Amino acid sequence: MNAQKVLPRLSSELGISAGQIAAVARLLGEGNTIPFIARYRKEAHGNLDEVQISKIQERLTYYAELEDRRAAILKSIDEQGKLTDSLRAKIEACMQKNALEDLYQPYKPKRRTRAMIAKEKGLEPLADKIWNGEPFDASDEDLQGARDIIAERISDMADVRGLVRDVFAHKAVVKSEVVTPRPTEPTKFEQYYDFSEPISEIPSHRYLAIRRGQKEGVLWVRLVVDKEPLVQDILGVVNRERGASSSNEQIRLAAEDAYKRLLAPSCEIDVSVEKKLEADRAAVEVFAENLRHLLLAAPLGEKRVLAIDPGIRTGCKVAMLDATGKFLVNTVIYPMQRMAEAQERLAKLVETFKPEAVAVGNGTAGRETEAFVRDVLRLIGAKNVMVVSVSEAGASVYSASEIARDEFPDLDLTVRGAISIGRRLQDPLAELVKIDPKSIGVGQYQHDVHQPLLGAKLDEVVVSCVNGVGVELNTASAPLLTRVSGIGESLAKRIVKWREENGAFRSRSDLKKVSGLGPKAFEQSAGFLRIRGAENPLDASAVHPERYALVEQMAKDLGVKVGELVGNATLAAKIDVRCYITNEVGEPTLKDIVDELKKPGRDPRAVFEKPAFRDDVTTIDDVKEGMTLEGVVTNVAAFGAFVDIGIHQDGLVHVSELADRFVRDPKEVVKVGDKIRVKVIGVDKARGRVSLSARTQPRENAGSVRSGGGQARAPRPQQGPRRVGGEHGGRSYSSGFSCNPFANL
């Protein structure tokens, strides 16, 4: 890669200095991971964050691929004996893949074309006469062949292809129509049966919806541009190439043919693919942002949990977990069919194992199961046991996975699902890493986007979250260890095996005893692994082992031992970081070290708060327009936010209903996991849809959004939806075991 060309261009693209980009490129080239570079090499790259480093890596990859393609094109043209100095200079100067392909277009191997057939008939001299404006005399058939040659010549011109592609990319209109024959049944694409929107304005989610309708055979989609002015512009480029001020009739006809037959179809495909990729990237970013918030949801922590996977016909699967997530016992209860027996069995489990929380899956019969559990807890006096609804998304995928079979080979997959629900409450991150992120269901059009792009981005998010929180080395599962910087699947399994054979790791340095874990892997991973109770208290912190000697010097200068300094915020505050700056260690790293000494191994996640739902709202039949409910945001899409209000279906708060002020992007005001108060503004029982509003004022008093993307006028500075803090009080529960919460099923 030519650094002199790429670094200034990247600097301009990303708003990051060329020196910082060069430093990141060097660190990546040395095999360092993004989390390690962001956390432990701040001085080298000027304190860039993970997002910036990831973007640098992405663009470096693009330009590396561009260089590989450039070399292949130069070689191909040279082997054809057609590589002139002028052409080489153009190719060398090209910094975009599309433009590079345009330059290569005339030299690409082609299938047998109409122009080739015409040349075989000896019509190229006639085409040259027409092109040069010389007199000619030919039959209509020969003129057609000559025009075929000229049309291909025009379509192969890089400037012409660039012009047409640019018009399609910026001025085309996306047009969709219902197919013929028209579907007899209602579809979810009815709003697009006769739809058009400029390609420059259509949002990603709408474009993906249209593409899905096309894929499912419901819609016919095309890009529409104004042909006449575009053909005139093409002729202008052609005439500059010909050295003429005007075109003769044959040139004009050839240009029209080139546009209709060769350029328009090709450029429409190119632009459609690029627009799809642009929409994919936007959808992937939404998915990634939602996943990040879900993975970093507040953990309940090390508390005993009774987990229940609700069911009707097959009963509720129950699993008891200790405070570390270890599976203890399981059973099945049938509250609907055998109420008394279910009450007795659940009560015995609670009295025997004394759980601090009950995790109930939020799927079918989830709310009824919650009510049943609360009745049992109330009647046995277990008032301090909280009941929490937990998302089941992906639990069934985990229960049937190889990871689950390895963990619980002797358990039925339904029991594995219950265990996953309970562990998800204890530590969402540690459990969700076992599930393919695409199965968690917090994205939009996730099955329509380019899967490698989605997979790579979600993997990046998982790795970022795992390393941001840190991992307890002696309790982490292999799937969790796999995501730690520098480890991977093979080393993760070896670490677990070493732990099983030798007992708990007593220090970070013990990692070096694991087969295959060399100096580089240790360097990349050690700072993200924690060992509580280790002989060296720094092993429980995010201080990297390479800086232990520095901390020892700090402690010595304060006249204390390292153990006295770690966790003592008063002592740590006395450290003057300026005294320890060297060529290798600067102020950013030193401040990180001091922060860690104040609160070693601190968890960046929020404190757990139990979500609260109304007890009289358990199914869509209970939801009425005008109700005010508390809910939890489960998914944020470009068009709004989905909210769990305690029934089987999530409600939708459209972006226009998220706040009193005008909101373009839902992420401006809400994120996955937020607890908000909403009002029901519509219920469609037939389609299972609930429309919600998070506005605090009626729309007519809050101003309206003008068409064309104008701003709304808000009468007061309401910044977002009404978030709920703390637990909802005044909940009333049904009394007595005689109540059957499953009666409505």
C-alpha positions in Angstrom: 0.0 0.0 0.0 1.3 3.5 -0.9 1.3 5.2 2.5 2.0 8.6 0.9 -1.3 8.5 -1.0 -3.4 6.7 1.6 -2.5 8.4 4.9 -3.5 12.0 3.8 -6.7 10.6 2.2 -7.6 8.6 5.3 -6.8 11.6 7.5 -9.2 13.7 5.5 -11.9 11.0 5.5 -11.8 10.3 9.2 -10.7 13.6 10.7 -7.7 11.8 12.4 -4.1 12.8 12.0 -1.9 10.9 9.6 0.5 10.1 12.4 -2.3 8.5 14.5 -3.4 6.5 11.6 0.1 5.3 10.9 0.5 4.3 14.5 -2.7 2.3 14.5 -1.7 0.6 11.2 1.7 -0.4 12.8 0.0 -1.7 15.9 -2.5 -3.7 13.9 0.3 -5.0 11.7 2.0 -6.3 14.8 -1.0 -8.5 15.7 -2.5 -6.3 18.4 -6.3 -6.4 18.9 -8.5 -3.4 18.9 -9.4 -3.6 22.6 -5.7 -3.9 23.6 -4.7 -1.0 21.4 -7.5 1.2 22.7 -6.8 0.4 26.4 -3.1 -0.2 26.7 -1.4 1.7 23.9 -3.0 5.1 24.2 0.2 7.1 24.0 1.2 5.4 20.8 -1.9 6.5 18.9 -3.0 9.6 20.7 -5.9 8.3 22.8 -8.2 7.1 20.0 -11.2 5.0 21.1 -12.3 1.6 19.8 -14.7 3.1 17.3 -12.0 5.3 15.7 -9.5 2.4 15.6 -12.1 0.1 14.1 -12.9 2.6 11.4 -9.2 3.0 10.6 -8.9 -0.8 10.3 -11.9 -0.9 8.0 -10.6 1.8 5.7 -7.0 0.3 5.6 -8.6 -3.0 4.5 -10.5 -1.2 1.8 -7.3 0.5 0.4 -5.3 -2.8 0.7 -8.0 -4.5 -1.4 -7.9 -1.5 -3.8 -4.1 -2.0 -4.2 -4.5 -5.7 -4.9 -7.1 -5.0 -7.5 -5.0 -2.2 -9.1 -2.0 -4.6 -9.4 -4.2 -7.3 -11.0 -5.7 -4.8 -13.5 -2.3 -3.4 -14.5 -1.0 -6.9 -15.1 -4.0 -7.9 -17.2 -3.8 -4.8 -19.4 0.0 -5.1 -19.7 -0.4 -8.8 -20.8 -2.8 -7.6 -23.6 0.0 -5.2 -24.8 -2.3 -2.2 -24.3 -0.8 -0.5 -21.2 0.3 3.0 -22.2 2.0 5.4 -19.9 -1.1 7.6 -19.8 -3.4 4.7 -18.9 -1.0 3.5 -16.2 -0.9 7.0 -14.7 -4.7 7.1 -14.6 -4.9 3.7 -12.9 -2.2 4.6 -10.4 -3.9 7.8 -9.4 -7.3 6.1 -9.0 -8.5 5.8 -5.3 -12.0 4.4 -5.7 -12.9 0.8 -6.6 -15.8 1.8 -9.0 -13.6 4.3 -10.8 -10.8 1.7 -11.1 -13.3 -0.8 -12.7 -14.5 1.9 -15.1 -10.9 2.4 -16.4 -10.6 -1.4 -16.8 -13.9 -1.7 -18.5 -12.6 -1.5 -22.2 -10.0 -4.2 -21.4 -12.1 -6.7 -19.5 -12.6 -10.1 -21.1 -16.2 -10.0 -22.5 -18.7 -12.4 -23.7 -19.5 -12.4 -27.4 -21.2 -9.0 -28.0 -23.0 -7.3 -30.8 -20.0 -5.1 -31.3 -17.7 -8.1 -31.7 -20.0 -9.6 -34.3 -19.9 -6.3 -36.2 -16.2 -6.1 -36.1 -16.0 -9.7 -37.4 -18.0 -8.4 -40.4 -15.4 -5.8 -41.1 -17.5 -2.8 -40.0 -15.0 -1.2 -37.6 -13.6 1.1 -40.4 -17.2 2.4 -41.0 -17.6 3.0 -37.3 -14.4 5.0 -37.2 -15.6 7.2 -40.1 -18.8 7.9 -38.3 -16.9 8.5 -35.1 -14.4 10.9 -36.8 -17.2 12.8 -38.7 -15.9 11.6 -42.1 -18.2 11.0 -45.2 -19.6 7.5 -45.5 -21.9 5.4 -47.6 -23.5 2.3 -46.1 -26.6 0.2 -46.0 -29.0 0.3 -43.0 -27.7 -3.1 -41.9 -24.1 -2.0 -42.0 -25.0 1.2 -40.1 -26.6 -0.8 -37.4 -23.5 -2.9 -37.0 -21.3 0.3 -36.9 -23.6 1.8 -34.3 -23.2 -1.4 -32.2 -19.4 -0.8 -32.2 -19.8 2.9 -31.3 -22.4 2.1 -28.6 -19.9 -0.3 -26.9 -17.1 2.2 -27.3 -19.3 4.8 -25.6 -20.3 2.5 -22.8 -16.7 1.6 -22.2 -15.7 5.2 -21.6 -14.8 5.7 -18.0 -16.1 9.3 -17.9 -19.4 8.2 -19.4 -19.9 5.3 -16.9 -19.0 7.6 -14.1 -21.5 10.2 -15.3 -24.4 7.7 -15.6 -23.6 6.0 -12.3 -23.5 9.4 -10.6 -26.9 10.4 -11.9 -28.4 7.1 -10.8 -26.8 7.4 -7.4 -28.0 11.0 -6.7 -31.0 11.7 -9.0 -32.8 8.5 -9.5 -36.2 7.7 -8.0 -36.8 4.4 -6.3 -40.1 3.2 -7.8 -42.0 0.1 -6.5 -45.2 -1.4 -7.8 -47.3 -4.4 -7.0 -46.7 -7.4 -9.2 -49.2 -8.8 -11.7 -51.3 -10.7 -10.9 -51.9 -8.7 -7.7 -51.8 -10.8 -4.5 -55.2 -11.8 -3.3 -54.3 -11.8 0.4 -53.1 -8.8 2.4 -49.4 -8.4 2.6 -47.1 -6.3 4.8 -45.9 -4.4 1.7 -49.2 -2.8 0.7 -47.9 0.7 1.4 -45.3 0.1 -1.4 -47.8 -1.1 -4.1 -47.5 2.3 -5.8 -44.6 4.1 -4.2 -41.7 6.3 -5.2 -39.0 8.3 -3.3 -35.8 9.9 -4.4 -32.8 7.5 -3.8 -31.0 10.3 -2.1 -33.7 10.6 0.5 -35.1 7.1 1.1 -34.1 5.9 4.6 -32.3 2.5 4.9 -35.2 0.7 6.6 -37.6 1.7 3.9 -35.2 0.6 1.1 -34.7 -2.7 2.8 -38.4 -3.2 3.2 -38.9 -2.6 -0.5 -36.1 -5.0 -1.4 -37.6 -7.6 0.8 -41.0 -7.2 -1.0 -39.1 -7.6 -4.3 -37.4 -10.7 -3.0 -40.7 -12.2 -1.8 -42.2 -11.7 -5.3 -44.7 -9.0 -4.1 -43.1 -5.9 -5.6 -41.5 -4.9 -8.8 -38.7 -2.4 -8.1 -36.7 -0.2 -10.4 -34.7 3.0 -10.4 -36.1 5.8 -12.7 -34.1 8.7 -14.1 -34.9 11.4 -16.7 -33.4 9.9 -19.9 -33.3 12.8 -22.3 -31.0 15.2 -20.4 -28.8 12.3 -19.4 -28.3 11.3 -23.1 -27.4 14.9 -23.9 -24.8 14.9 -21.2 -23.4 11.6 -22.5 -23.1 13.1 -26.0 -21.3 16.1 -24.4 -18.7 13.7 -23.0 -18.5 11.7 -26.3 -17.9 14.9 -28.3 -15.1 16.0 -26.1 -13.5 12.6 -26.7 -14.2 12.8 -30.5 -12.9 16.4 -30.6 -16.1 17.5 -32.2 -18.5 20.3 -31.2 -21.6 18.3 -32.2 -22.9 14.8 -33.0 -24.2 13.4 -36.2 -27.4 11.3 -36.3 -25.5 8.0 -36.1 -23.6 9.1 -33.0 -26.8 10.2 -31.3 -28.5 6.9 -32.1 -25.5 5.0 -30.8 -25.5 7.0 -27.6 -29.2 6.3 -27.0 -28.6 2.6 -27.6 -25.5 2.6 -25.4 -27.5 4.2 -22.6 -30.6 2.0 -22.9 -28.9 -1.4 -23.6 -25.5 -1.2 -21.9 -25.2 1.7 -19.4 -28.6 2.0 -17.7 -28.9 -1.7 -16.8 -25.3 -1.9 -15.6 -25.3 1.3 -13.6 -28.8 0.6 -12.1 -27.4 -2.7 -10.8 -24.2 -1.0 -9.5 -26.2 1.7 -7.7 -28.8 -0.7 -6.4 -26.1 -2.9 -5.0 -24.3 0.1 -3.4 -27.5 1.5 -2.0 -28.3 -2.0 -0.6 -24.9 -2.1 1.0 -25.4 1.4 2.4 -28.7 0.4 3.9 -27.1 -2.8 5.2 -24.5 -0.8 7.0 -27.1 1.4 8.6 -29.1 -1.6 9.7 -26.0 -3.3 11.0 -25.1 -0.2 13.0 -28.6 -0.2 14.6 -28.3 -3.9 15.4 -24.8 -3.3 16.8 -25.9 -0.4 19.0 -28.9 -2.4 20.4 -26.7 -5.5 21.0 -24.2 -3.4 22.9 -26.9 -2.0 25.3 -28.4 -5.5 25.7 -25.0 -7.1 26.5 -24.2 -4.3 28.9 -27.5 -4.6 30.7 -27.3 -4.4 34.5 -26.5 -7.8 36.0 -28.4 -9.1 39.1 -25.0 -10.3 40.2 -24.1 -13.3 42.4 -27.5 -14.2 43.8 -29.3 -17.5 44.0 -31.9 -17.7 41.2 -34.8 -20.0 40.5 -35.4 -20.0 36.7 -38.6 -20.8 35.0 -39.2 -21.4 31.3 -43.0 -21.1 31.0 -45.2 -23.5 29.1 -48.8 -24.6 28.9 -49.2 -28.1 27.5 -45.7 -29.2 28.4 -45.6 -27.4 31.7 -43.1 -24.9 33.2 -39.5 -26.1 33.3 -37.9 -25.0 36.6 -34.1 -24.9 37.3 -32.3 -23.8 40.5 -29.0 -22.0 40.2 -26.6 -21.1 42.9 -25.0 -17.6 43.2 -22.3 -18.5 40.7 -24.8 -19.8 38.1 -24.1 -23.5 38.9 -27.0 -25.7 38.1 -28.4 -27.5 41.2 -31.8 -29.2 40.5 -34.7 -29.1 38.0 -38.3 -30.1 37.9 -41.5 -29.5 35.8 -44.7 -28.0 37.2 -48.1 -27.8 35.6 -49.9 -24.7 37.0 -52.7 -25.0 34.5 -53.4 -28.7 34.7 -52.3 -29.6 38.3 -52.5 -26.3 40.3 -52.2 -27.7 43.8 -49.3 -29.9 43.0 -47.5 -27.1 41.2 -48.0 -24.8 44.2 -46.6 -27.4 46.6 -43.6 -28.2 44.5 -42.6 -24.6 43.9 -43.0 -23.7 47.5 -40.8 -26.6 48.5 -38.1 -25.5 46.1 -38.2 -21.9 47.5 -38.0 -23.1 51.1 -35.2 -25.6 50.4 -32.9 -23.4 48.3 -33.9 -19.9 49.4 -33.5 -18.1 46.0 -33.1 -14.4 46.1 -34.9 -14.0 42.7 -37.1 -15.9 40.4 -36.4 -15.4 36.6 -39.4 -16.1 34.4 -39.1 -16.2 30.7 -41.3 -13.7 28.9 -42.6 -16.0 26.2 -46.0 -17.7 26.0 -47.7 -17.8 29.4 -44.9 -15.7 30.9 -47.1 -13.1 32.6 -49.5 -15.8 34.0 -46.5 -17.7 35.4 -45.2 -14.6 37.1 -48.6 -14.1 38.8 -48.7 -17.7 39.9 -45.1 -17.4 41.3 -46.0 -14.2 43.2 -49.0 -15.9 44.8 -46.9 -18.8 46.0 -44.2 -16.5 47.4 -46.8 -14.3 49.2 -48.5 -17.3 50.8 -45.2 -18.8 52.1 -44.0 -15.4 53.3 -41.1 -15.1 50.9 -41.7 -11.4 50.4 -38.1 -10.5 49.7 -37.8 -12.7 46.7 -38.1 -10.6 43.5 -39.8 -12.0 40.4 -38.3 -10.7 37.2 -39.4 -11.2 33.6 -36.4 -12.1 31.4 -36.2 -12.1 27.6 -36.2 -15.5 26.1 -34.8 -14.3 22.8 -32.2 -16.8 21.6 -32.7 -19.2 24.6 -34.0 -22.0 22.4 -31.1 -21.5 20.0 -28.7 -21.9 22.9 -30.4 -24.9 24.4 -30.0 -26.9 21.1 -26.4 -25.7 20.5 -23.2 -27.6 20.8 -22.2 -25.3 23.7 -25.3 -26.2 25.7 -24.7 -29.9 24.9 -21.1 -29.6 26.2 -22.3 -27.9 29.3 -25.2 -30.1 30.1 -25.0 -33.3 28.1 -27.4 -35.2 30.4 -30.2 -32.5 30.5 -33.1 -32.1 28.1 -32.9 -29.0 26.0 -35.9 -27.5 27.7 -34.1 -27.5 31.0 -31.0 -26.0 29.3 -33.3 -23.2 28.2 -34.5 -22.5 31.8 -30.9 -22.5 33.0 -30.0 -19.9 30.3 -32.9 -17.7 31.4 -31.7 -17.7 35.0 -28.1 -17.1 34.1 -29.2 -14.3 31.8 -30.6 -12.5 34.8 -27.5 -13.1 36.9 -25.1 -11.9 34.2 -26.5 -11.0 30.7 -23.1 -10.6 29.1 -21.7 -13.9 30.3 -24.7 -15.9 29.1 -25.5 -14.0 25.8 -22.0 -14.6 24.4 -23.0 -18.2 24.0 -25.7 -17.3 21.5 -25.2 -16.2 17.9 -25.9 -12.5 18.1 -28.2 -12.7 15.1 -30.5 -14.9 17.1 -31.0 -12.4 19.9 -33.5 -10.3 17.9 -32.5 -6.7 18.5 -32.0 -5.6 14.9 -34.0 -4.6 11.9 -34.1 -6.6 8.6 -31.3 -8.7 10.1 -32.0 -11.6 7.7 -31.9 -9.3 4.6 -28.6 -7.6 5.2 -25.2 -9.0 4.0 -24.6 -11.7 6.5 -20.7 -11.5 6.6 -21.0 -7.7 7.2 -23.5 -8.3 10.0 -21.5 -11.2 11.6 -18.3 -9.3 11.6 -19.8 -6.2 13.2 -21.7 -8.1 15.9 -18.6 -10.1 16.7 -16.7 -6.8 17.1 -19.4 -5.5 19.5 -19.4 -8.7 21.6 -15.6 -8.6 21.9 -15.7 -4.9 22.8 -18.3 -5.5 25.5 -16.5 -8.5 27.0 -13.2 -6.8 27.2 -14.8 -3.5 28.4 -16.3 -5.3 31.4 -13.5 -7.8 32.1 -13.7 -11.6 32.7 -13.3 -13.5 35.9 -10.7 -16.1 34.9 -11.7 -18.8 37.4 -15.4 -18.9 36.6 -15.6 -17.8 32.9 -17.0 -20.3 30.4 -15.1 -21.2 27.3 -17.5 -19.1 25.1 -16.8 -16.1 27.2 -13.1 -16.6 27.3 -13.1 -16.9 23.5 -14.1 -13.3 23.2 -11.2 -12.0 25.3 -8.5 -10.1 23.5 -5.8 -12.5 22.1 -7.4 -15.8 23.2 -9.9 -17.3 20.7 -11.7 -20.6 20.7 -8.8 -23.0 20.9 -7.0 -21.2 23.7 -10.2 -20.7 25.6 -10.8 -24.5 25.7 -7.2 -25.1 26.8 -7.6 -22.5 29.7 -10.8 -24.3 30.9 -9.1 -27.7 30.6 -6.1 -26.4 32.6 -8.4 -25.1 35.3 -10.3 -28.4 35.5 -7.0 -30.4 35.8 -5.0 -28.0 38.1 -7.6 -26.0 40.0 -8.1 -22.3 40.1 -5.6 -19.9 38.7 -3.7 -18.3 41.6 -2.2 -15.5 39.5 -2.2 -14.1 36.0 1.2 -15.4 35.4 -0.2 -18.9 35.8 -1.7 -18.3 32.3 1.7 -18.9 30.9 1.5 -22.5 32.0 -1.4 -23.1 29.6 -0.2 -25.0 26.5 -0.1 -22.8 23.4 -0.6 -19.5 25.3 2.6 -17.6 24.3 3.9 -14.2 25.2 1.8 -12.4 22.6 -1.5 -14.0 23.7 -0.5 -13.2 27.3 0.2 -9.6 26.5 -3.1 -9.1 24.7 -5.3 -10.9 27.2 -3.9 -10.5 30.7 -5.3 -7.0 31.4 -8.8 -8.1 30.6 -8.8 -11.2 32.9 -9.5 -10.9 36.6 -8.6 -13.2 39.5 -10.4 -12.3 42.7 -8.5 -13.3 45.9 -5.2 -13.6 44.1 -2.0 -13.1 46.0 -1.2 -10.0 44.0 -4.3 -7.7 44.4 -3.5 -6.1 41.0 -4.6 -9.4 39.4 -8.2 -8.5 40.2 -7.8 -5.1 38.4 -7.5 -3.8 34.9 -3.9 -2.8 35.5 -1.8 -4.7 32.9 1.0 -6.9 34.3 3.5 -4.8 32.2 2.8 -1.9 34.6 2.9 -3.8 38.0 6.5 -2.5 38.6 5.2 1.0 38.1 2.4 0.5 40.6 5.0 -1.0 43.1 7.0 2.2 42.7 4.0 4.3 43.3 3.2 2.4 46.5 6.9 2.6 47.6 6.8 6.4 47.1 3.7 6.6 49.3 5.3 4.5 51.9 2.8 1.7 51.7 2.6 -1.8 50.3 0.7 -2.5 47.0 -2.0 -4.3 48.9 -2.7 -1.2 51.0 -2.8 1.1 47.9 -5.2 -1.1 45.8 -8.7 0.0 46.6 -7.7 2.9 48.7 -9.2 5.9 46.9 -7.7 8.4 49.4 -4.1 7.1 48.9 -4.6 6.8 45.1 -5.7 10.4 44.9 -2.3 11.5 46.3 -0.5 10.1 43.3 1.0 12.8 41.1 0.9 11.1 37.7 3.3 13.7 36.2 6.1 12.2 38.3 5.8 8.9 36.4 5.7 10.0 32.8 8.3 8.3 30.6 8.8 7.7 26.9 6.6 4.6 27.1 4.0 5.7 29.7 2.1 8.9 29.4 -0.6 10.7 31.2 -3.6 8.8 29.7 -2.3 5.4 30.9 -1.3 6.8 34.3 -4.7 8.2 34.8 -6.3 4.8 33.9 -4.0 3.2 36.5 -4.9 5.6 39.2 -8.6 5.1 38.5 -8.2 1.4 38.8 -6.3 1.7 42.1 -9.3 3.7 43.4 -11.9 1.1 42.3 -10.1 -2.1 41.2 -12.0 -4.3 38.8 -14.9 -1.9 38.7 -17.9 -3.1 36.6 -18.9 -0.3 34.1 -22.5 -1.7 34.0 -25.4 0.0 35.7 -27.0 -1.2 39.0 -29.8 -3.7 38.4 -33.4 -2.4 38.7 -36.3 -4.8 38.4 -38.7 -3.9 35.6 -42.3 -3.3 36.7 -45.4 -4.2 34.7 -49.1 -3.8 35.6 -50.6 -7.0 37.0 -53.9 -6.4 35.2 -52.3 -6.3 31.8 -51.0 -9.7 30.7 -52.4 -10.2 27.2 -53.3 -7.9 24.3 -57.0 -8.3 25.3 -56.2 -6.4 28.5 -54.6 -3.4 26.5 -57.0 -0.5 25.9 -56.4 2.8 24.2 -55.6 5.6 26.6 -53.8 3.3 29.1 -50.6 4.6 30.6 -48.1 1.8 31.1 -44.5 1.3 32.2 -42.3 -0.7 29.8 -38.8 -1.6 28.8 -37.3 -0.8 25.4 -36.3 -4.1 23.8 -35.3 -3.0 20.3 -34.5 0.3 18.6 -35.0 0.6 14.8 -34.7 3.5 12.4 -38.4 4.0 12.5 -39.0 3.8 16.2 -38.6 1.7 19.4 -40.2 -1.6 20.5 -41.3 -1.7 24.1 -42.2 -4.6 26.3 -45.3 -3.6 28.2 -45.8 -7.0 29.9 -47.7 -8.9 27.2 -46.5 -11.4 24.7 -46.2 -8.8 21.9 -44.0 -5.7 22.1 -45.6 -2.4 21.4 -44.2 0.1 18.9 -43.4 3.7 19.6 -43.1 5.3 16.2 -40.2 7.8 15.9 -42.8 10.6 15.6 -44.2 9.5 19.1 -40.9 9.2 20.9 -40.7 12.8 22.2 -42.5 16.1 22.1 -39.6 17.5 20.0 -38.8 16.5 16.5 -36.6 13.3 16.4 -34.8 12.0 13.3 -33.1 9.1 14.9 -34.7 7.1 17.8 -31.2 6.5 19.2 -31.2 10.2 20.1 -33.7 9.6 23.0 -33.8 5.9 23.9 -31.7 2.8 24.0 -32.3 -0.9 24.6 -33.0 -1.5 28.3 -34.4 1.9 29.1 -37.5 1.9 31.3 -40.0 4.4 30.0 -43.7 5.3 30.5 -45.9 5.1 27.5 -49.5 5.6 26.5 -51.5 3.2 24.3 -52.7 5.0 21.2 -53.8 2.0 19.1 -54.6 -1.7 19.4 -54.9 -4.1 16.4 -55.8 -7.4 17.9 -56.1 -9.1 14.5 -52.5 -8.4 13.7 -51.2 -8.5 17.3 -50.0 -4.9 17.1 -50.0 -2.2 19.9 -49.1 1.4 19.0 -47.7 3.5 21.8 -46.6 7.0 22.5 -44.0 8.4 24.8 -45.0 12.0 24.3 -46.0 14.1 27.3 -48.2 16.4 25.3 -51.0 15.9 22.8 -49.7 16.2 19.2 -51.9 19.2 18.4 -50.2 21.2 21.2 -46.7 20.1 20.5 -46.4 21.4 16.9 -46.2 19.2 13.8 -43.5 18.0 11.5 -43.6 19.7 8.2 -43.4 17.5 5.1 -40.0 17.4 3.5 -38.2 16.9 6.8 -38.9 20.3 8.4 -38.4 20.8 12.1 -41.2 20.6 14.6 -41.9 23.4 17.0 -42.0 22.1 20.5 -43.6 24.5 23.1 -41.2 23.3 25.9 -37.8 21.6 25.9 -38.9 18.0 26.4 -35.8 16.0 25.5 -37.2 12.5 25.3 -39.6 9.9 26.6 -40.5 9.7 30.2 -38.0 7.3 31.8 -39.0 5.4 34.8 -36.7 5.4 37.8 -36.9 2.9 40.7 -39.6 0.2 41.2 -43.3 0.7 40.6 -45.2 0.7 43.9 -48.8 -0.1 44.8 -48.9 -3.5 43.0 -51.9 -5.6 43.9 -51.8 -9.4 43.7 -54.6 -11.9 43.6 -55.0 -13.8 46.9 -55.2 -17.4 47.7 -54.0 -20.5 45.8 -57.5 -20.8 44.3 -56.7 -18.2 41.8 -55.6 -19.7 38.4 -53.6 -17.2 36.4 -53.7 -19.6 33.4 -57.5 -19.5 33.1 -57.4 -17.0 30.3 -55.2 -19.1 28.1 
